[in-house]
Amino acid sequence: MCGIFGVHTHHKAVSTIIQGWKALEYRGYDSSGLAVLQKADIVTRRAEGKIENLEVLLEQQPISGVIGIGHTRWATHGTPTTDNAHPHRFKDVVVVHNGIIENHHILKQQLIERGHHFTSQTDSEVIPHMIQQYLDLGYSQTDAIAATLEQLEGSYAVGILIRQTPNTIYAARNASPLAIGESEDGLLLASDALALSSFTQKVYYPDENQ
């Protein structure tokens, strides 16, 4: 069980994500991390342990932006290390994931045979690799995400950033909880509606495979 939180706002994304995390920390405290669209790139910060450790890192290495995704991890595949912390990135694609990809060993081996190199022990890291693979083949972003998700067996709620689209967060779910919130300041997503309650009462729940 992990917690994801995302925000597309008019204000500082990092402080909003951290505030949302406080309601999600029960979903995982082995590690945490976030990614923010900053100028022409996506900048990530990850840390082992509780969210406080990431807050210290952010004080030392601050980042800013109005669009971002974050994750608190309860380790399932892979030990609780910084390398295994989310978000996971491959080239232009950054992903946070809650759930279990049951066929990740097969997918990972296929990607390795095509020259991909992995930096973590997690099942989740196959997701950005697969999306990027389809983007490199000329798929549109939505088609690349859809083609990837169709191959995943298991459960997922994901938040996705793609560097070339600096005003968009993609989100999808299958057999894992995901809530979307709308406030005066923008849009939010979270693994639990409780994390959205301090921002908005306008919450809806995407359908399976949406």
Backbone as CSV, one residue per row, in Angstrom:
resi,resn,N_x,N_y,N_z,CA_x,CA_y,CA_z,C_x,C_y,C_z
1,MET,0.843,-1.192,0.000,0.000,0.000,0.000,0.878,1.242,0.000
2,CYS,0.596,2.160,-0.918,1.338,3.401,-1.024,0.345,4.556,-1.166
3,GLY,0.839,5.750,-1.081,-0.013,6.917,-1.264,0.525,7.796,-2.367
4,ILE,-0.362,8.237,-3.274,0.046,9.186,-4.300,-0.771,10.462,-4.159
5,PHE,-0.159,11.564,-4.573,-0.819,12.862,-4.506,-0.293,13.694,-5.667
6,GLY,-1.187,14.391,-6.334,-0.783,15.246,-7.443,-1.535,16.550,-7.418
7,VAL,-0.955,17.579,-8.003,-1.604,18.884,-7.991,-1.265,19.667,-9.253
8,HIS,-2.270,20.314,-9.793,-2.137,21.242,-10.920,-2.787,22.528,-10.422
9,THR,-1.967,23.474,-9.965,-2.478,24.600,-9.203,-1.904,25.913,-9.705
10,HIS,-2.374,26.996,-9.128,-1.835,28.314,-9.441,-0.774,28.729,-8.417
11,HIS,-0.567,27.881,-7.422,0.355,28.216,-6.354,1.501,27.194,-6.312
12,LYS,2.219,27.158,-5.222,3.387,26.298,-5.127,2.970,24.841,-4.949
13,ALA,3.403,24.011,-5.878,3.008,22.609,-5.861,3.625,21.850,-4.688
14,VAL,4.880,22.145,-4.367,5.586,21.370,-3.349,4.892,21.461,-2.003
15,SER,4.561,22.666,-1.572,3.922,22.823,-0.266,2.546,22.163,-0.242
16,THR,1.829,22.197,-1.367,0.514,21.554,-1.442,0.655,20.043,-1.358
17,ILE,1.628,19.481,-2.066,1.850,18.035,-2.020,2.216,17.595,-0.601
18,ILE,3.100,18.320,0.049,3.502,17.961,1.413,2.310,18.019,2.356
19,GLN,1.475,19.027,2.210,0.281,19.122,3.040,-0.649,17.935,2.803
20,GLY,-0.821,17.566,1.538,-1.655,16.411,1.228,-1.074,15.118,1.760
21,TRP,0.243,15.012,1.751,0.903,13.815,2.262,0.606,13.535,3.719
22,LYS,0.415,14.587,4.488,0.211,14.403,5.925,-0.991,13.502,6.198
23,ALA,-1.966,13.541,5.275,-3.139,12.668,5.425,-2.919,11.297,4.807
24,LEU,-1.805,11.111,4.107,-1.543,9.847,3.413,-0.399,9.052,4.026
25,GLU,0.258,9.611,5.032,1.464,8.953,5.536,1.151,7.572,6.106
26,TYR,-0.085,7.338,6.528,-0.444,6.015,7.024,-0.326,4.957,5.926
27,ARG,-0.310,5.403,4.637,-0.238,4.472,3.514,1.195,4.060,3.186
28,GLY,2.163,4.659,3.879,3.543,4.269,3.618,4.522,5.264,4.186
29,TYR,5.538,4.746,4.867,6.543,5.633,5.451,7.951,5.079,5.281
30,ASP,8.122,4.176,4.294,9.459,3.642,4.022,10.309,4.630,3.230
31,SER,9.653,5.415,2.364,10.354,6.431,1.582,9.311,7.367,0.994
32,SER,9.780,8.477,0.456,8.870,9.424,-0.182,9.629,10.181,-1.262
33,GLY,8.864,10.792,-2.152,9.483,11.560,-3.224,8.452,12.357,-3.987
34,LEU,8.929,13.321,-4.747,8.029,14.116,-5.577,8.739,14.557,-6.842
35,ALA,7.937,14.940,-7.820,8.447,15.451,-9.091,7.634,16.675,-9.458
36,VAL,8.310,17.710,-9.923,7.658,18.972,-10.260,8.108,19.414,-11.641
37,LEU,7.149,19.842,-12.449,7.476,20.448,-13.738,8.055,21.830,-13.475
38,GLN,9.318,22.006,-13.835,10.033,23.239,-13.545,10.724,23.724,-14.811
39,LYS,10.207,24.813,-15.353,10.702,25.353,-16.612,10.567,24.290,-17.703
40,ALA,11.673,23.865,-18.309,11.580,22.936,-19.436,11.886,21.503,-19.041
41,ASP,11.855,21.201,-17.748,12.220,19.850,-17.320,11.355,19.430,-16.141
42,ILE,11.505,18.178,-15.742,10.872,17.646,-14.548,11.972,17.404,-13.525
43,VAL,11.814,17.973,-12.338,12.820,17.858,-11.292,12.271,16.967,-10.191
44,THR,13.070,16.015,-9.721,12.617,15.080,-8.695,13.492,15.177,-7.449
45,ARG,12.877,14.830,-6.317,13.587,14.682,-5.052,13.028,13.443,-4.359
46,ARG,13.914,12.590,-3.830,13.495,11.365,-3.175,14.324,11.154,-1.915
47,ALA,13.713,10.507,-0.914,14.434,10.266,0.335,13.902,9.010,1.016
48,GLU,14.801,8.308,1.693,14.424,7.165,2.517,13.704,7.650,3.763
49,GLY,12.874,6.787,4.321,12.267,7.084,5.607,11.046,7.970,5.512
50,LYS,10.728,8.613,6.626,9.499,9.393,6.732,9.577,10.681,5.921
51,ILE,8.421,11.293,5.750,8.312,12.507,4.935,9.229,13.604,5.461
52,GLU,9.450,13.628,6.766,10.323,14.663,7.344,11.707,14.639,6.712
53,ASN,12.184,13.462,6.336,13.496,13.363,5.696,13.501,14.048,4.336
54,LEU,12.397,13.906,3.611,12.298,14.579,2.321,12.181,16.085,2.511
55,GLU,11.482,16.506,3.545,11.357,17.943,3.810,12.726,18.563,4.079
56,VAL,13.577,17.840,4.796,14.941,18.333,5.047,15.692,18.461,3.730
57,LEU,15.559,17.447,2.866,16.227,17.490,1.564,15.724,18.672,0.734
58,LEU,14.435,18.938,0.789,13.861,20.046,0.017,14.322,21.399,0.538
59,GLU,14.612,21.477,1.819,15.183,22.712,2.361,16.599,22.921,1.839
60,GLN,17.336,21.822,1.681,18.702,21.897,1.183,18.754,22.067,-0.327
61,GLN,17.793,21.428,-1.028,17.748,21.459,-2.491,16.328,21.816,-2.938
62,PRO,15.934,23.064,-2.773,14.547,23.450,-3.065,14.216,23.370,-4.554
63,ILE,12.962,23.077,-4.834,12.440,23.109,-6.191,11.104,23.831,-6.167
64,SER,10.699,24.352,-7.319,9.443,25.097,-7.363,8.729,24.812,-8.675
65,GLY,7.435,25.031,-8.665,6.597,24.799,-9.832,5.158,24.718,-9.380
66,VAL,4.230,24.678,-10.327,2.819,24.656,-9.977,2.157,23.322,-10.325
67,ILE,2.894,22.409,-10.939,2.368,21.098,-11.299,3.327,20.037,-10.784
68,GLY,2.801,19.073,-10.022,3.682,18.053,-9.490,2.938,16.824,-9.009
69,ILE,3.693,15.744,-8.800,3.160,14.497,-8.264,4.076,14.014,-7.150
70,GLY,3.484,13.365,-6.145,4.274,12.873,-5.024,3.838,11.492,-4.595
71,HIS,4.650,10.849,-3.749,4.435,9.447,-3.401,5.000,9.168,-2.016
72,THR,4.253,8.421,-1.225,4.773,7.845,0.013,4.714,6.336,-0.140
73,ARG,5.783,5.649,0.213,5.927,4.228,-0.165,5.924,3.294,1.028
74,TRP,5.136,2.249,0.882,5.231,1.078,1.747,5.868,0.005,0.886
75,ALA,7.074,-0.409,1.203,7.858,-1.271,0.326,7.178,-2.619,0.106
76,THR,7.001,-2.979,-1.158,6.513,-4.311,-1.541,7.605,-4.998,-2.347
77,HIS,7.815,-4.548,-3.589,8.927,-5.067,-4.401,10.124,-4.139,-4.210
78,GLY,11.175,-4.672,-3.609,12.377,-3.863,-3.401,12.428,-3.292,-1.997
79,THR,13.629,-3.207,-1.457,13.831,-2.710,-0.102,13.582,-1.208,-0.029
80,PRO,13.373,-0.655,1.177,13.108,0.781,1.320,14.376,1.630,1.188
81,THR,14.788,1.874,-0.046,15.962,2.683,-0.328,15.574,3.881,-1.189
82,THR,16.499,4.814,-1.336,16.233,5.974,-2.184,16.033,5.559,-3.632
83,ASP,16.828,4.601,-4.110,16.676,4.136,-5.495,15.296,3.536,-5.750
84,ASN,14.723,2.905,-4.736,13.417,2.282,-4.893,12.262,3.245,-4.616
85,ALA,12.589,4.441,-4.153,11.544,5.437,-3.887,10.968,5.958,-5.199
86,HIS,9.701,6.303,-5.155,9.056,6.967,-6.289,9.246,8.480,-6.144
87,PRO,9.105,9.248,-7.193,8.738,8.892,-8.564,9.872,8.151,-9.279
88,HIS,9.460,7.331,-10.253,10.418,6.683,-11.141,10.422,7.422,-12.478
89,ARG,11.617,7.579,-13.021,11.752,8.311,-14.279,12.531,7.490,-15.295
90,PHE,12.089,7.577,-16.536,12.888,7.104,-17.658,12.756,8.133,-18.773
91,LYS,13.866,8.758,-19.095,13.923,9.808,-20.103,12.911,10.911,-19.792
92,ASP,11.846,11.024,-20.591,10.912,12.142,-20.461,9.685,11.824,-19.615
93,VAL,9.611,10.615,-19.078,8.393,10.168,-18.398,8.672,9.923,-16.916
94,VAL,7.811,10.469,-16.066,7.934,10.307,-14.616,6.609,9.778,-14.077
95,VAL,6.688,8.760,-13.205,5.480,8.071,-12.747,5.517,7.842,-11.232
96,VAL,4.363,8.030,-10.587,4.130,7.507,-9.239,3.040,6.447,-9.350
97,HIS,3.160,5.394,-8.539,2.275,4.239,-8.693,1.909,3.667,-7.333
98,ASN,0.636,3.385,-7.163,0.153,2.624,-6.016,-0.487,1.349,-6.561
99,GLY,-0.054,0.204,-6.047,-0.599,-1.065,-6.510,0.519,-2.067,-6.718
100,ILE,0.205,-3.156,-7.396,1.185,-4.199,-7.674,1.038,-4.647,-9.123
101,ILE,2.141,-4.593,-9.875,2.152,-5.072,-11.254,2.615,-6.527,-11.219
102,GLU,1.674,-7.433,-11.362,1.963,-8.844,-11.148,2.845,-9.439,-12.238
103,ASN,2.792,-8.881,-13.445,3.607,-9.420,-14.538,4.838,-8.565,-14.813
104,HIS,5.319,-7.854,-13.801,6.431,-6.934,-14.042,7.722,-7.650,-14.411
105,HIS,7.918,-8.881,-13.914,9.150,-9.610,-14.249,9.230,-9.867,-15.759
106,ILE,8.118,-10.281,-16.334,8.083,-10.540,-17.779,8.306,-9.253,-18.559
107,LEU,7.601,-8.192,-18.164,7.723,-6.908,-18.868,9.140,-6.353,-18.749
108,LYS,9.713,-6.492,-17.562,11.065,-5.968,-17.342,12.077,-6.709,-18.196
109,GLN,11.948,-8.024,-18.270,12.879,-8.815,-19.077,12.776,-8.443,-20.550
110,GLN,11.554,-8.212,-21.031,11.373,-7.807,-22.420,12.062,-6.475,-22.686
111,LEU,11.939,-5.548,-21.747,12.561,-4.232,-21.903,14.083,-4.330,-21.843
112,ILE,14.602,-5.160,-20.936,16.058,-5.344,-20.839,16.608,-5.894,-22.143
113,GLU,15.880,-6.828,-22.743,16.311,-7.396,-24.015,16.324,-6.348,-25.127
114,ARG,15.577,-5.274,-24.963,15.557,-4.184,-25.935,16.537,-3.076,-25.564
115,GLY,17.350,-3.307,-24.539,18.394,-2.362,-24.195,18.092,-1.426,-23.046
116,HIS,16.992,-1.624,-22.355,16.647,-0.752,-21.236,17.461,-1.124,-19.999
117,HIS,17.799,-0.116,-19.220,18.542,-0.304,-17.979,17.697,0.188,-16.814
118,PHE,17.572,-0.636,-15.792,16.744,-0.291,-14.637,17.620,0.071,-13.445
119,THR,17.133,0.994,-12.631,17.906,1.478,-11.490,17.285,1.104,-10.152
120,SER,16.129,0.425,-10.172,15.467,0.052,-8.925,15.081,-1.414,-8.957
121,GLN,14.584,-1.889,-7.816,14.082,-3.258,-7.697,12.558,-3.303,-7.777
122,THR,11.912,-2.183,-8.037,10.458,-2.116,-7.940,9.756,-2.644,-9.184
123,ASP,8.511,-3.047,-8.994,7.667,-3.403,-10.123,7.224,-2.175,-10.899
124,SER,7.165,-1.033,-10.228,6.623,0.191,-10.815,7.492,0.787,-11.912
125,GLU,8.788,0.530,-11.876,9.699,1.195,-12.815,9.455,0.775,-14.259
126,VAL,8.785,-0.364,-14.463,8.506,-0.752,-15.854,7.551,0.236,-16.529
127,ILE,6.736,0.951,-15.751,5.700,1.808,-16.340,6.297,2.954,-17.146
128,PRO,7.202,3.783,-16.583,7.773,4.851,-17.420,8.586,4.327,-18.589
129,HIS,9.257,3.195,-18.411,10.014,2.616,-19.517,9.091,2.243,-20.671
130,MET,7.953,1.647,-20.345,7.023,1.227,-21.389,6.382,2.419,-22.090
131,ILE,5.993,3.421,-21.318,5.398,4.611,-21.928,6.392,5.275,-22.867
132,GLN,7.645,5.420,-22.413,8.660,6.052,-23.245,8.914,5.242,-24.514
133,GLN,8.880,3.919,-24.380,9.082,3.064,-25.549,8.048,3.367,-26.631
134,TYR,6.800,3.528,-26.229,5.748,3.831,-27.206,5.877,5.256,-27.748
135,LEU,6.281,6.181,-26.902,6.519,7.545,-27.391,7.610,7.553,-28.453
136,ASP,8.663,6.770,-28.224,9.764,6.699,-29.189,9.321,6.076,-30.515
137,LEU,8.255,5.282,-30.463,7.715,4.671,-31.679,6.742,5.607,-32.407
138,GLY,6.510,6.783,-31.852,5.651,7.755,-32.509,4.226,7.811,-31.999
139,TYR,3.917,7.070,-30.937,2.577,7.121,-30.363,2.326,8.500,-29.745
140,SER,1.073,8.944,-29.734,0.720,10.131,-28.974,0.850,9.803,-27.487
141,GLN,0.868,10.833,-26.661,1.037,10.586,-25.236,-0.100,9.746,-24.664
142,THR,-1.333,10.077,-25.002,-2.462,9.309,-24.467,-2.449,7.877,-24.994
143,ASP,-2.090,7.689,-26.252,-2.028,6.334,-26.813,-0.884,5.533,-26.200
144,ALA,0.236,6.199,-25.918,1.370,5.510,-25.298,1.010,5.040,-23.894
145,ILE,0.307,5.886,-23.159,-0.127,5.505,-21.808,-1.133,4.368,-21.886
146,ALA,-2.112,4.493,-22.784,-3.135,3.459,-22.911,-2.526,2.120,-23.306
147,ALA,-1.589,2.130,-24.250,-0.952,0.891,-24.695,-0.173,0.233,-23.557
148,THR,0.437,1.059,-22.720,1.172,0.538,-21.562,0.224,-0.087,-20.548
149,LEU,-0.820,0.643,-20.192,-1.728,0.170,-19.151,-2.436,-1.117,-19.561
150,GLU,-2.685,-1.264,-20.853,-3.345,-2.479,-21.339,-2.513,-3.735,-21.068
151,GLN,-1.201,-3.566,-20.922,-0.318,-4.718,-20.724,-0.050,-5.024,-19.256
152,LEU,-0.487,-4.138,-18.370,-0.217,-4.334,-16.950,-1.247,-5.271,-16.338
153,GLU,-0.766,-6.310,-15.666,-1.640,-7.216,-14.927,-1.469,-6.927,-13.441
154,GLY,-2.588,-6.748,-12.762,-2.519,-6.420,-11.349,-3.340,-5.194,-11.048
155,SER,-2.834,-4.353,-10.179,-3.579,-3.162,-9.758,-2.703,-1.928,-9.878
156,TYR,-3.338,-0.809,-10.156,-2.571,0.432,-10.223,-3.476,1.646,-10.078
157,ALA,-2.919,2.650,-9.436,-3.364,4.032,-9.582,-2.082,4.786,-9.873
158,VAL,-2.070,5.552,-10.958,-0.834,6.208,-11.386,-1.059,7.691,-11.630
159,GLY,-0.007,8.438,-11.355,0.090,9.824,-11.786,1.305,9.931,-12.678
160,ILE,1.165,10.605,-13.817,2.214,10.608,-14.835,2.493,12.027,-15.305
161,LEU,3.759,12.388,-15.371,4.200,13.635,-15.993,5.050,13.285,-17.208
162,ILE,4.880,14.045,-18.293,5.704,13.895,-19.490,6.309,15.255,-19.805
163,ARG,7.611,15.287,-19.939,8.343,16.556,-20.010,7.836,17.475,-21.109
164,GLN,7.467,16.933,-22.240,7.072,17.777,-23.374,5.694,18.415,-23.202
165,THR,4.966,18.029,-22.184,3.641,18.605,-21.935,3.627,19.201,-20.541
166,PRO,4.099,20.435,-20.406,4.325,21.003,-19.080,3.076,21.508,-18.365
167,ASN,1.889,21.255,-18.915,0.677,21.728,-18.237,-0.296,20.589,-17.962
168,THR,0.205,19.348,-17.905,-0.688,18.197,-17.812,-0.182,17.161,-16.817
169,ILE,-1.115,16.634,-16.013,-0.887,15.415,-15.249,-1.838,14.365,-15.804
170,TYR,-1.310,13.212,-16.156,-2.146,12.086,-16.545,-2.381,11.216,-15.310
171,ALA,-3.587,10.693,-15.184,-3.909,9.808,-14.069,-4.800,8.683,-14.571
172,ALA,-4.655,7.500,-13.969,-5.472,6.354,-14.348,-5.521,5.384,-13.183
173,ARG,-6.539,4.523,-13.201,-6.643,3.544,-12.118,-7.240,2.228,-12.612
174,ASN,-6.860,1.166,-11.917,-7.460,-0.148,-12.103,-7.267,-0.926,-10.808
175,ALA,-8.353,-1.162,-10.099,-8.334,-1.950,-8.864,-7.524,-1.320,-7.736
176,SER,-7.195,-0.051,-7.844,-6.567,0.710,-6.769,-7.324,2.019,-6.616
177,PRO,-7.417,2.552,-5.399,-8.216,3.759,-5.182,-7.569,5.007,-5.776
178,LEU,-8.410,5.902,-6.288,-7.956,7.185,-6.809,-9.110,8.169,-6.734
179,ALA,-8.845,9.343,-6.199,-9.846,10.397,-6.111,-9.308,11.648,-6.794
180,ILE,-10.185,12.360,-7.483,-9.835,13.610,-8.153,-10.605,14.746,-7.481
181,GLY,-9.920,15.812,-7.146,-10.562,16.948,-6.501,-10.449,18.205,-7.337
182,GLU,-11.462,19.046,-7.263,-11.470,20.328,-7.968,-11.644,21.446,-6.953
183,SER,-10.722,22.405,-6.973,-10.802,23.544,-6.063,-10.663,24.833,-6.856
184,GLU,-10.792,25.946,-6.178,-10.622,27.239,-6.831,-9.203,27.423,-7.338
185,ASP,-8.262,26.731,-6.729,-6.856,26.881,-7.096,-6.411,25.902,-8.177
186,GLY,-7.248,24.900,-8.502,-6.849,23.964,-9.534,-7.395,22.578,-9.281
187,LEU,-6.675,21.560,-9.772,-7.084,20.166,-9.673,-6.083,19.385,-8.836
188,LEU,-6.600,18.365,-8.155,-5.764,17.529,-7.304,-6.133,16.069,-7.513
189,LEU,-5.205,15.184,-7.223,-5.492,13.750,-7.228,-4.821,13.121,-6.018
190,ALA,-5.442,12.054,-5.513,-4.892,11.396,-4.330,-5.400,9.972,-4.234
191,SER,-4.669,9.153,-3.474,-5.078,7.779,-3.230,-6.277,7.703,-2.295
192,ASP,-6.518,8.760,-1.549,-7.581,8.765,-0.554,-8.225,10.143,-0.558
193,ALA,-9.561,10.193,-0.622,-10.261,11.480,-0.626,-9.976,12.282,0.630
194,LEU,-9.597,11.606,1.706,-9.265,12.303,2.945,-8.153,13.323,2.728
195,ALA,-7.213,12.987,1.850,-6.092,13.892,1.578,-6.534,15.133,0.822
196,LEU,-7.723,15.097,0.218,-8.235,16.236,-0.539,-9.162,17.115,0.291
197,SER,-9.567,16.625,1.460,-10.627,17.293,2.213,-10.246,18.680,2.704
198,SER,-8.948,18.932,2.914,-8.545,20.261,3.362,-8.435,21.249,2.214
199,PHE,-8.585,20.769,0.977,-8.490,21.625,-0.198,-9.842,21.855,-0.864
200,THR,-10.702,20.823,-0.849,-11.963,20.924,-1.588,-12.936,19.843,-1.133
201,GLN,-14.223,20.119,-1.332,-15.262,19.113,-1.117,-15.770,18.561,-2.447
202,LYS,-15.241,19.096,-3.554,-15.642,18.626,-4.885,-14.720,17.486,-5.294
203,VAL,-15.192,16.274,-5.083,-14.371,15.092,-5.321,-15.151,14.097,-6.171
204,TYR,-14.478,13.488,-7.144,-15.105,12.402,-7.883,-14.107,11.262,-8.014
205,TYR,-14.643,10.094,-8.360,-13.849,8.881,-8.376,-13.843,8.293,-9.774
206,PRO,-12.707,8.251,-10.433,-12.652,7.678,-11.785,-13.106,6.220,-11.784
207,ASP,-13.703,5.817,-12.892,-14.119,4.426,-13.048,-12.904,3.529,-13.240
208,GLU,-13.117,2.230,-13.096,-12.068,1.258,-13.409,-11.590,1.457,-14.844
209,ASN,-10.296,1.385,-15.028,-9.667,1.507,-16.357,-9.888,2.869,-17.003
210,GLN,-10.234,3.855,-16.220,-10.400,5.208,-16.770,-9.102,5.980,-16.633
